[in-house]
Amino acid sequence: MNTSETERARPLLRALDHLDRGEWQKAHGIVQELESQEAYWLHGIVHILEGDMENARYWYGRAQRPFCEDATAERAAARSVLTAPR
């Protein structure tokens, strides 16, 4: 990742760390302020953990990702995407 990509990913990774700990409220506070497909994806995961599947589907649509209710698998996939070299 170059410097600008690292800077862009930093809040997303912080939100993902909160999601991994089940702190969806803290993650929500971060991702709701961001505008990217990755942020929208994490926003969807927040709502899965919250149990609000309708809202989760909305954010997955914004992220242009297929909806998946498996929050554990989605968090792992998101971490893989966010930490992959580009």
Secondary structure in CASP SS format (residue, H / E / C, confidence):
PFRMAT SS
TARGET T0000
AUTHOR 0000-0000-0000
METHOD secondary structure of the structure
MODEL  1
M C 1.00
N C 1.00
T H 1.00
S H 1.00
E H 1.00
T H 1.00
E H 1.00
R H 1.00
A H 1.00
R H 1.00
P H 1.00
L H 1.00
L H 1.00
R H 1.00
A H 1.00
L H 1.00
D H 1.00
H H 1.00
L H 1.00
D H 1.00
R C 1.00
G C 1.00
E C 1.00
W H 1.00
Q H 1.00
K H 1.00
A H 1.00
H H 1.00
G H 1.00
I H 1.00
V H 1.00
Q C 1.00
E C 1.00
L C 1.00
E C 1.00
S C 1.00
Q H 1.00
E H 1.00
A H 1.00
Y H 1.00
W H 1.00
L H 1.00
H H 1.00
G H 1.00
I H 1.00
V H 1.00
H H 1.00
I H 1.00
L H 1.00
E H 1.00
G C 1.00
D C 1.00
M H 1.00
E H 1.00
N H 1.00
A H 1.00
R H 1.00
Y H 1.00
W H 1.00
Y H 1.00
G H 1.00
R H 1.00
A H 1.00
Q C 1.00
R C 1.00
P C 1.00
F C 1.00
C C 1.00
E C 1.00
D C 1.00
A H 1.00
T H 1.00
A H 1.00
E H 1.00
R H 1.00
A H 1.00
A H 1.00
A H 1.00
R H 1.00
S H 1.00
V H 1.00
L H 1.00
T H 1.00
A C 1.00
P C 1.00
R C 1.00
END
